[in-house]
Amino acid sequence: MLQVQRHTCKGTDGSATNEDNYDLSNVSELEKCVAALIRVGLSSVEAAEALERNDRNVELVKALYGIDWDACGRTVQLPFTTSSG
């Protein structure tokens, strides 16, 4: 069973955040990736499928979906850009 410890994370300005933040050090990168995909709108099935279709390559999924996360579990979704050719 996964145990999560709550702790305070700092915002970008160095102040503590009001959000519920959790220590994700015991969570695998795959689990973190699935959680981040769910937070940006995918279902758990879609998130798991996204990883499976990309050979469980977390870095590739991050790049494809424009997502990342921090140690507190906050997800960032980067805007999609197009390259001018």
C-alpha positions as CSV (number, residue, x, y, z in Angstrom):
1,M,0.0,0.0,0.0
2,L,1.3,3.4,-0.9
3,Q,1.7,5.9,1.9
4,V,1.8,9.6,1.2
5,Q,3.1,12.2,3.6
6,R,1.8,15.7,3.5
7,H,4.2,18.6,3.6
8,T,4.4,22.3,2.7
9,C,5.8,23.3,-0.7
10,K,7.0,26.7,-1.7
11,G,5.4,28.7,-4.4
12,T,7.5,30.3,-7.1
13,D,7.9,33.4,-4.9
14,G,9.3,31.3,-2.1
15,S,6.1,31.5,0.1
16,A,4.3,28.5,1.3
17,T,1.3,27.5,-0.9
18,N,-2.2,26.9,0.4
19,E,-2.6,23.8,-1.8
20,D,-2.6,20.3,-0.4
21,N,0.9,19.1,-1.2
22,Y,2.2,15.6,-0.7
23,D,5.6,13.9,-0.6
24,L,5.7,11.8,-3.8
25,S,9.2,10.4,-3.2
26,N,7.9,6.8,-2.9
27,V,5.7,7.0,-6.0
28,S,7.1,5.6,-9.3
29,E,7.6,7.9,-12.2
30,L,4.9,5.9,-14.1
31,E,2.4,6.6,-11.3
32,K,3.3,10.3,-11.2
33,C,2.8,10.4,-15.0
34,V,-0.6,8.8,-14.8
35,A,-1.7,11.2,-12.0
36,A,-0.5,14.2,-14.0
37,L,-2.4,13.1,-17.1
38,I,-5.5,12.7,-15.0
39,R,-5.1,16.1,-13.6
40,V,-5.1,17.6,-17.1
41,G,-8.3,15.9,-18.1
42,L,-7.6,12.3,-19.2
43,S,-9.4,9.4,-17.5
44,S,-7.3,6.8,-15.7
45,V,-7.8,4.4,-18.6
46,E,-6.7,7.0,-21.1
47,A,-3.7,8.0,-19.0
48,A,-2.6,4.3,-18.7
49,E,-3.1,3.8,-22.4
50,A,-1.1,6.9,-23.3
51,L,1.9,5.4,-21.3
52,E,1.4,1.9,-22.8
53,R,1.2,3.2,-26.4
54,N,4.5,5.0,-25.8
55,D,6.3,2.0,-24.4
56,R,6.0,3.4,-20.8
57,N,8.5,6.2,-21.8
58,V,7.6,8.9,-19.3
59,E,9.8,11.5,-20.9
60,L,8.1,10.9,-24.3
61,V,4.6,11.2,-22.7
62,K,5.7,14.4,-21.0
63,A,6.8,15.9,-24.3
64,L,3.7,14.6,-26.2
65,Y,1.2,16.0,-23.7
66,G,3.2,19.1,-22.7
67,I,3.1,18.2,-19.0
68,D,5.5,18.1,-16.1
69,W,5.2,18.0,-12.3
70,D,7.2,19.0,-9.3
71,A,8.1,17.2,-6.1
72,C,4.8,18.3,-4.5
73,G,2.7,16.7,-7.2
74,R,1.6,20.0,-8.9
75,T,1.1,19.5,-12.6
76,V,2.1,22.0,-15.2
77,Q,0.8,21.8,-18.7
78,L,2.8,23.8,-21.2
79,P,1.1,25.4,-24.2
80,F,1.5,23.6,-27.4
81,T,3.6,25.3,-30.0
82,T,4.1,24.7,-33.7
83,S,7.4,25.0,-35.4
84,S,7.5,27.3,-38.4
85,G,9.0,25.6,-41.4
